[in-house]
């Protein structure tokens, strides 16, 4: 550890010492349980949730991740941007402790002027910071572990069928959090025409792509979102002969870059933090229309993602170009705009689709989960088959029963991933969604507290067993003088 980072570590320890001690565990032991909370996902969100629970007196928490150590989350794998797509001033997982923030981590090592000079945070720096944060707050992640199945019990507990390095086991928890990122509520969104191609000739941006093998090749990119542009950039930087990006839209929405010293850009009133924290309480028609508007608008592109590819003369952007493709088993021939393009490899940047039935770990319970299609019937012209598949979530991101009274244990499964976006108005698991964590933590603590209401009620209403020792103040007790009658 460098001397500067050691200095920050000392500051963190000092902040812990100056703060109130972390609360003791207030959750009474539940017979037959291994954990009070079980978190699936050991990236930045899962770690932040575990730390937030500890700050609220719930330390009996387990965190798992399918990845190997050092590979949890997206920042060292499928994230390919140079800079984060969000502003440098956003709150992260520090829970109000400034010495745990990215800014403290960065400025301690590079100085305040270096932070001021940033337009946005480098992805590699954010990945290092997230790893430092996990180690500093002391959250253990059990890697190479997969959740296979959720088996609910009649008493509300959840038996989790797990696999670790090929060995299967069962652990029981009271609460389960699915902090599984953008793909955790469904699967990769892959057009049917792509699925029909030989699997060796294409890959989704969510896959581990061998970009070095694309040197000298002609690559096609389907989709025009940030992940598609980032994949195109890495292919070009890896020596691709040419890259053709096909967009069904007629233009690419993009964000102008703010000067490094500029204050955070003003947000529309509805997007201000103090307003958006109440989004989940909006009437269903408003939440539904907001989802439709955001889906129709598409994702706005950071200007540096565009500059990164247009720097190359062998990058070709095709607008208004829905396409069809066929293969001879060795190459892909794409047809778009009346032209044909021979491609050696295709990268699919079409995002994710929400469909809980596509998640094998939810197979036993999915039929009992209420979806938006079960709770809301949109008016004519506002139907969305894709939107109707999103889960309809409760106050604390918990699943809701499709049929009331049939599956009360669903309230113990909290869906904190991309599938929550229609209910809460945000794409959870990314940096801007960090302000939503307190609501999740409140939902978990509320559920645990009221599950043991009799226990807690008895404790908080119990009378003292022993009378106070009056001798410690007896000599100071005022005794009125006796009055005499004349």
Residue pairs with C-beta under 8 A, 6 or more apart in sequence:
1 9
2 109
4 108
4 109
5 108
5 109
5 132
7 108
8 99
8 104
8 105
8 108
8 109
9 136
11 99
11 104
11 108
12 99
12 100
12 136
15 97
15 99
15 100
19 97
22 54
22 55
22 57
22 59
23 55
23 56
23 57
24 57
25 57
25 58
25 59
25 60
26 57
26 58
27 36
27 57
27 58
27 60
27 448
27 452
28 452
28 455
30 36
30 157
30 174
30 452
32 157
32 172
33 157
33 172
33 173
33 174
34 62
34 171
34 172
34 173
35 60
35 61
35 62
35 171
35 172
35 173
35 174
36 58
36 60
36 61
36 173
36 174
36 175
36 448
37 50
37 53
37 58
37 60
37 61
37 62
37 173
37 174
37 175
37 176
37 177
37 444
38 61
38 62
38 64
38 158
38 160
38 171
38 173
38 175
38 176
38 177
39 46
39 49
39 50
39 61
39 62
39 63
39 64
39 176
39 177
39 179
40 46
40 64
40 65
40 147
40 176
40 177
40 178
40 179
40 180
40 184
40 361
41 63
41 64
41 65
41 72
41 177
41 178
41 179
41 180
41 181
41 184
41 417
41 429
42 63
42 64
42 65
42 67
42 72
42 73
42 141
42 142
42 143
43 65
43 72
43 73
43 74
43 130
43 179
43 181
43 429
44 73
44 75
44 93
44 130
44 133
44 431
45 179
45 181
45 416
45 428
45 429
45 433
45 437
46 63
46 65
46 72
46 141
46 177
46 179
47 63
47 93
47 130
47 133
47 134
47 137
47 139
47 141
48 93
48 434
48 437
49 177
49 179
49 416
49 437
49 440
49 441
50 61
50 63
50 139
51 93
51 95
51 137
51 139
52 95
52 437
52 438
52 441
53 59
53 61
53 441
53 444
53 445
54 61
54 137
55 95
56 441
56 445
58 444
58 445
58 448
62 142
62 171
62 173
63 139
63 140
63 141
63 142
64 141
64 142
64 143
64 145
64 146
64 147
64 162
65 72
65 141
65 142
65 143
65 144
65 145
66 143
66 144
66 145
66 146
67 73
67 77
67 143
67 144
68 143
68 144
69 141
69 143
70 76
70 131
71 77
72 141
72 143
73 127
73 130
73 181
74 181
75 123
75 124
75 126
75 127
75 130
76 127
77 208
78 205
78 206
78 207
78 208
78 227
79 123
79 230
80 205
80 227
80 230
80 231
80 233
80 234
81 123
81 226
81 230
81 302
81 305
82 122
82 123
82 304
82 308
83 119
83 120
83 121
83 122
83 123
83 302
83 304
84 120
84 121
84 122
84 123
84 126
84 431
85 120
85 226
85 302
85 305
86 120
86 430
86 431
86 432
87 120
87 258
87 264
87 265
88 102
88 103
88 115
88 118
88 119
88 120
88 121
89 264
90 431
90 432
90 434
91 101
91 434
91 435
92 101
92 102
92 133
92 431
92 434
93 100
93 133
93 434
93 437
94 100
94 101
98 104
100 133
100 136
100 137
102 121
102 125
102 126
102 129
103 115
105 129
105 132
105 133
106 114
106 115
106 118
106 121
106 125
106 129
107 114
107 115
116 260
116 261
117 260
118 260
119 257
119 258
119 259
119 260
119 304
120 302
120 304
126 431
134 141
142 164
144 164
144 165
145 162
145 163
145 164
146 162
146 163
146 164
147 160
147 161
147 162
147 361
148 161
148 162
148 163
148 168
148 360
148 361
149 160
149 161
149 360
149 361
149 363
149 364
150 158
150 159
150 160
150 161
150 176
150 361
150 362
150 364
150 365
150 413
151 158
151 159
151 160
151 161
151 170
151 364
152 158
152 159
152 364
152 365
152 407
152 409
152 410
153 159
153 172
153 409
156 174
156 408
156 409
156 412
156 451
157 172
157 173
157 174
157 409
157 412
158 172
158 173
158 174
158 175
158 176
158 409
158 412
158 413
159 170
159 171
159 172
160 170
160 171
160 172
160 173
160 176
161 168
161 169
161 170
162 168
162 169
162 170
162 171
163 169
174 412
174 448
174 451
175 412
175 413
175 414
175 444
175 447
175 448
176 412
176 413
176 414
177 414
177 416
177 440
177 444
178 184
178 185
178 413
178 414
178 415
178 416
178 417
179 416
179 417
179 429
180 417
180 429
181 417
181 418
181 429
182 206
182 351
182 352
182 417
182 418
182 427
182 429
183 206
183 352
183 418
184 359
184 417
184 418
184 419
184 429
185 352
185 354
185 355
185 356
185 359
185 390
185 391
185 415
185 417
185 418
185 419
185 420
186 352
186 353
186 354
186 355
186 356
186 358
186 359
186 389
186 418
186 419
187 352
187 353
187 355
187 358
187 359
188 204
188 206
188 348
188 350
188 352
188 353
189 350
189 351
189 352
189 353
190 204
190 348
190 350
191 222
191 348
191 350
193 323
193 324
193 325
194 202
194 222
194 325
194 346
194 348
197 325
197 326
197 327
197 332
197 346
198 327
198 329
201 327
201 331
201 332
201 344
201 345
201 346
202 332
202 345
202 346
202 347
202 348
203 209
203 345
203 346
203 347
203 348
204 347
204 348
204 349
204 350
205 223
205 227
205 228
205 230
205 231
205 347
205 348
205 349
206 352
209 231
209 234
209 347
211 234
211 235
211 238
212 238
214 235
214 238
214 239
214 240
214 344
214 345
215 238
215 239
215 240
216 239
216 240
216 241
217 240
217 241
217 344
217 345
218 240
218 241
218 242
218 243
218 244
218 341
218 342
218 343
218 344
218 345
219 232
219 235
219 240
219 242
219 243
219 244
219 343
219 344
219 345
219 346
219 347
220 243
220 244
220 245
220 246
220 325
220 332
220 334
220 341
220 343
220 345
220 346
220 347
221 228
221 231
221 232
221 235
221 243
221 244
221 245
221 246
221 346
221 347
221 349
222 228
222 246
222 323
222 346
222 347
222 348
222 349
222 350
223 245
223 246
223 247
223 348
223 349
223 350
223 351
224 245
224 246
224 247
224 248
224 249
224 252
224 298
224 349
225 298
225 299
225 301
225 349
225 350
225 351
226 299
226 301
226 302
226 305
227 349
227 351
228 245
228 347
228 349
228 350
229 245
229 301
229 305
229 306
229 308
229 309
229 349
230 305
230 308
231 347
231 349
232 243
232 245
232 309
232 315
232 347
233 305
233 308
233 309
235 243
235 347
236 243
236 309
236 312
236 314
236 315
240 314
241 314
242 314
242 315
242 316
243 309
243 312
243 314
243 315
243 316
244 316
244 318
244 334
244 341
244 343
245 309
245 315
245 316
245 317
245 318
246 318
246 321
246 322
246 323
246 334
246 336
247 317
247 318
247 319
247 320
247 321
248 320
248 321
248 322
249 298
249 319
249 320
250 319
250 320
251 319
252 301
252 306
252 317
252 319
253 297
253 298
253 299
253 300
253 301
254 300
254 301
254 302
254 303
254 306
255 300
255 301
255 302
255 303
256 303
257 302
257 303
257 304
258 265
269 275
270 276
273 435
276 425
276 426
276 435
277 435
277 436
277 439
279 287
279 290
279 424
279 425
279 426
280 287
280 393
280 395
280 423
280 424
280 425
280 439
282 290
282 425
284 375
284 376
285 376
285 378
285 379
287 422
287 423
287 425
288 372
288 376
288 378
288 382
288 387
288 422
289 382
290 425
291 384
291 387
291 390
291 421
291 422
292 382
292 384
292 387
295 384
295 386
295 387
309 315
310 317
318 336
318 337
320 337
321 336
321 337
322 336
323 334
323 335
323 336
324 334
324 335
324 336
325 332
325 333
325 334
325 335
325 343
325 346
326 332
326 333
327 333
331 342
331 343
331 344
332 342
332 343
332 344
332 345
332 346
333 340
333 341
333 342
333 343
334 340
334 341
334 343
334 346
335 341
352 418
353 386
353 389
354 386
354 389
354 390
354 418
354 419
355 389
356 362
356 366
356 369
356 371
356 389
356 391
356 419
357 363
357 366
359 366
362 369
365 407
365 410
365 413
367 402
368 401
368 402
368 403
368 406
368 407
368 410
369 391
369 399
369 400
369 401
369 402
369 410
370 391
370 392
370 399
370 400
370 401
370 402
371 388
371 389
371 390
371 391
371 392
371 402
372 387
372 388
372 389
372 390
372 391
372 392
372 422
372 423
373 388
373 389
374 392
374 402
375 392
375 400
376 392
378 384
387 422
390 419
390 420
390 421
390 422
390 423
391 399
391 400
391 415
391 419
391 420
391 423
392 400
392 423
393 399
393 400
393 415
393 420
393 423
393 424
394 400
394 411
394 443
395 439
395 443
396 414
396 439
396 440
396 442
396 443
396 444
396 446
396 447
397 414
397 415
397 416
397 420
397 423
397 424
397 439
397 440
397 443
398 410
398 411
398 412
398 413
398 414
398 415
398 443
398 447
399 410
399 411
399 413
399 414
399 415
400 410
400 411
401 407
401 408
401 410
411 447
412 447
414 440
414 443
414 444
416 428
416 429
416 440
417 428
417 429
418 427
418 428
418 429
420 426
420 428
421 427
421 428
424 436
426 432
426 433
426 436
427 433
428 436
449 456
